[in-house]
Amino acid sequence: MEKLLEIKNMSVSFEKDKKTTKIVRNINLSVNRGEILAIVGESGSGKSVTVKSLMSLLPEYAHVEADGVYFDGRDIMEMSPADKRKIYGKDISMIFQDPMTALNPLKKIGSHLIEVIKRHQKISTREAKILAVKMLQEVGIAAPEERMKQYPHEFSGGMRQRVLIAMALCSHPKLLIADEPTTALDVTIQAQILKLLKTLHKKEDMDIILITHDLGVVASVADRIAVMYGGRIMEQGTKEEILYDPKHPYTKALLKAIPKSDTARGTKLEAIAGSIPSFADLGEGCPFADRCEHASVRCKNANIGRNIFSETHSSSCVLKEIEKIEQGA
């Protein structure tokens, strides 16, 4: 399949107080044209750092290394700052986690949209206003002309998230990065936002990277899933491969922690023991080793291997035959 985005062996380090800490390690990831890729993992696994590095949104003390980060055939790593600015917000747009803090509380909704539109299109304020109203309508906001005159605090959380989606769509991007777009929203609104993203994906011919900590959230929208932990990709594959034939112990543990529709009332969920480690404490071994029931000394010290199960399905685990071990073979 043709790739819109391809990340080759990318690592991100934070250099602070003369100390270097590796946050993201050896990421190999791609987004095929016409698909939604979900990056899933617990908070602190490096998901947001990974996507923010694509947009040059990391702090000054961050250092990004890669064999190449190719977007639409061009290596972003080789681009000048001026060339990068031409694609950020235009060809690649991003929706941030908190819709309240992402919007200026002192500016009306219309001003937010008009500013974004005029930044990327050489049109008059009047034309930008007409387009802004159209974009609000596109994302399902009723009475958009009146809503243009209101402030962010007059919108519900779900409506603010729709405004951010409208802002991201103003430039008709080729790639939309949605960083935890359903955080702090109730279940009903979550479903509405995910349905909207899936609809816009097809209507706008736009590929999407969806960042989330919830595997259950992506089941209805993602085409492929990459599971992250401790700054590494633990496993990636199609939605069906990850949800119904997981290979990595971490992926399996995540799936066991999700409540099922047929789970009896009072049944205790299988939480993952322990907590996510500090990046400063991670070595070259598997970051999940301290929480994995199958881990050995080799897992903690050896370089992580890459096991390939199909053209689309792979995992990073020292234990190459994890299924046999689990079955007691």
DANOR-V914777 format. One record per residue. N is the residue number from 1. RES is the residue in one letter. PSI is psi as a letter, one per 40 degrees, with the letter a starting at -180 (999 if undefined). NEAR is the number of other ideal C-beta (glycine too) atoms within 12 Angstrom. Layout:
N_RES_PSI_NEAR / N_RES_PSI_NEAR
This chain:
1_M_i_17 / 2_E_h_15 / 3_K_h_26 / 4_L_d_33 / 5_L_h_40 / 6_E_h_31 / 7_I_h_37 / 8_K_h_21 / 9_N_f_22 / 10_M_h_38 / 11_S_i_32 / 12_V_h_38 / 13_S_i_27 / 14_F_h_25 / 15_E_h_18 / 16_K_h_16 / 17_D_f_9 / 18_K_e_7 / 19_K_h_12 / 20_T_h_18 / 21_T_h_25 / 22_K_h_31 / 23_I_d_38 / 24_V_h_43 / 25_R_h_35 / 26_N_f_28 / 27_I_h_39 / 28_N_h_28 / 29_L_i_38 / 30_S_i_31 / 31_V_h_39 / 32_N_i_23 / 33_R_h_24 / 34_G_e_21 / 35_E_i_31 / 36_I_h_39 / 37_L_h_47 / 38_A_h_46 / 39_I_h_47 / 40_V_i_44 / 41_G_i_41 / 42_E_i_31 / 43_S_h_21 / 44_G_e_22 / 45_S_e_36 / 46_G_e_44 / 47_K_d_42 / 48_S_d_35 / 49_V_d_37 / 50_T_d_40 / 51_V_d_43 / 52_K_d_27 / 53_S_d_35 / 54_L_d_41 / 55_M_e_34 / 56_S_f_26 / 57_L_e_23 / 58_L_i_24 / 59_P_i_17 / 60_E_d_11 / 61_Y_e_17 / 62_A_i_24 / 63_H_h_22 / 64_V_h_33 / 65_E_i_23 / 66_A_i_28 / 67_D_e_18 / 68_G_i_25 / 69_V_g_38 / 70_Y_h_26 / 71_F_h_35 / 72_D_f_24 / 73_G_e_18 / 74_R_i_22 / 75_D_h_21 / 76_I_d_33 / 77_M_d_24 / 78_E_e_16 / 79_M_i_23 / 80_S_i_14 / 81_P_d_12 / 82_A_d_9 / 83_D_d_18 / 84_K_d_25 / 85_R_d_18 / 86_K_d_20 / 87_I_d_31 / 88_Y_h_29 / 89_G_e_31 / 90_K_c_28 / 91_D_d_32 / 92_I_h_39 / 93_S_i_37 / 94_M_h_37 / 95_I_h_42 / 96_F_i_29 / 97_Q_d_29 / 98_D_h_21 / 99_P_d_37 / 100_M_d_25 / 101_T_e_15 / 102_A_e_27 / 103_L_h_34 / 104_N_h_18 / 105_P_e_19 / 106_L_e_11 / 107_K_i_22 / 108_K_i_25 / 109_I_d_41 / 110_G_d_33 / 111_S_d_26 / 112_H_d_35 / 113_L_d_43 / 114_I_d_31 / 115_E_d_23 / 116_V_d_34 / 117_I_d_35 / 118_K_d_23 / 119_R_d_21 / 120_H_e_28 / 121_Q_h_22 / 122_K_g_10 / 123_I_i_17 / 124_S_i_13 / 125_T_d_18 / 126_R_d_13 / 127_E_d_16 / 128_A_d_28 / 129_K_d_26 / 130_I_d_22 / 131_L_d_31 / 132_A_d_38 / 133_V_d_29 / 134_K_d_22 / 135_M_d_36 / 136_L_d_38 / 137_Q_d_22 / 138_E_d_26 / 139_V_e_39 / 140_G_f_25 / 141_I_h_33 / 142_A_i_14 / 143_A_f_15 / 144_P_d_28 / 145_E_d_18 / 146_E_d_17 / 147_R_d_31 / 148_M_d_31 / 149_K_e_19 / 150_Q_i_26 / 151_Y_i_22 / 152_P_d_30 / 153_H_e_18 / 154_E_e_18 / 155_F_i_29 / 156_S_i_23 / 157_G_d_29 / 158_G_d_31 / 159_M_d_33 / 160_R_d_40 / 161_Q_d_41 / 162_R_d_40 / 163_V_d_47 / 164_L_d_43 / 165_I_d_45 / 166_A_d_43 / 167_M_d_41 / 168_A_d_45 / 169_L_e_42 / 170_C_d_35 / 171_S_e_31 / 172_H_g_27 / 173_P_i_36 / 174_K_d_30 / 175_L_h_44 / 176_L_h_43 / 177_I_h_43 / 178_A_h_45 / 179_D_h_36 / 180_E_f_36 / 181_P_e_46 / 182_T_e_39 / 183_T_h_30 / 184_A_e_20 / 185_L_i_29 / 186_D_i_15 / 187_V_d_15 / 188_T_d_14 / 189_I_d_24 / 190_Q_d_27 / 191_A_d_20 / 192_Q_d_27 / 193_I_d_40 / 194_L_d_35 / 195_K_d_24 / 196_L_d_37 / 197_L_d_42 / 198_K_d_29 / 199_T_d_21 / 200_L_d_33 / 201_H_d_32 / 202_K_d_18 / 203_K_d_14 / 204_E_e_28 / 205_D_f_18 / 206_M_h_32 / 207_D_i_37 / 208_I_h_48 / 209_I_h_49 / 210_L_h_43 / 211_I_h_41 / 212_T_i_43 / 213_H_e_31 / 214_D_h_33 / 215_L_d_36 / 216_G_d_26 / 217_V_d_33 / 218_V_e_40 / 219_A_d_27 / 220_S_e_24 / 221_V_d_36 / 222_A_i_39 / 223_D_d_32 / 224_R_i_38 / 225_I_h_46 / 226_A_h_47 / 227_V_h_47 / 228_M_i_44 / 229_Y_h_45 / 230_G_f_40 / 231_G_e_42 / 232_R_i_46 / 233_I_h_43 / 234_M_d_46 / 235_E_i_44 / 236_Q_i_42 / 237_G_a_34 / 238_T_i_29 / 239_K_d_30 / 240_E_d_17 / 241_E_d_28 / 242_I_d_39 / 243_L_d_27 / 244_Y_e_17 / 245_D_f_22 / 246_P_i_34 / 247_K_d_34 / 248_H_i_47 / 249_P_d_36 / 250_Y_d_45 / 251_T_d_39 / 252_K_d_31 / 253_A_d_30 / 254_L_d_36 / 255_L_d_30 / 256_K_d_22 / 257_A_e_22 / 258_I_h_25 / 259_P_h_19 / 260_K_i_14 / 261_S_d_8 / 262_D_e_7 / 263_T_h_14 / 264_A_i_10 / 265_R_h_7 / 266_G_e_7 / 267_T_h_11 / 268_K_h_11 / 269_L_i_16 / 270_E_g_17 / 271_A_i_15 / 272_I_h_25 / 273_A_i_16 / 274_G_a_18 / 275_S_i_17 / 276_I_h_26 / 277_P_i_26 / 278_S_i_16 / 279_F_d_28 / 280_A_d_17 / 281_D_e_17 / 282_L_h_28 / 283_G_a_23 / 284_E_e_23 / 285_G_a_28 / 286_C_h_39 / 287_P_e_43 / 288_F_e_44 / 289_A_d_34 / 290_D_e_27 / 291_R_e_26 / 292_C_h_33 / 293_E_e_22 / 294_H_e_27 / 295_A_i_26 / 296_S_i_18 / 297_V_d_12 / 298_R_d_20 / 299_C_d_32 / 300_K_d_23 / 301_N_d_15 / 302_A_i_20 / 303_N_i_18 / 304_I_h_35 / 305_G_i_21 / 306_R_h_23 / 307_N_h_23 / 308_I_h_19 / 309_F_d_24 / 310_S_a_16 / 311_E_d_13 / 312_T_e_25 / 313_H_h_28 / 314_S_i_31 / 315_S_i_40 / 316_S_h_41 / 317_C_h_42 / 318_V_d_32 / 319_L_h_29 / 320_K_e_23 / 321_E_f_17 / 322_I_d_32 / 323_E_d_21 / 324_K_d_12 / 325_I_d_20 / 326_E_d_18 / 327_Q_e_9 / 328_G_f_7 / 329_A_999_8
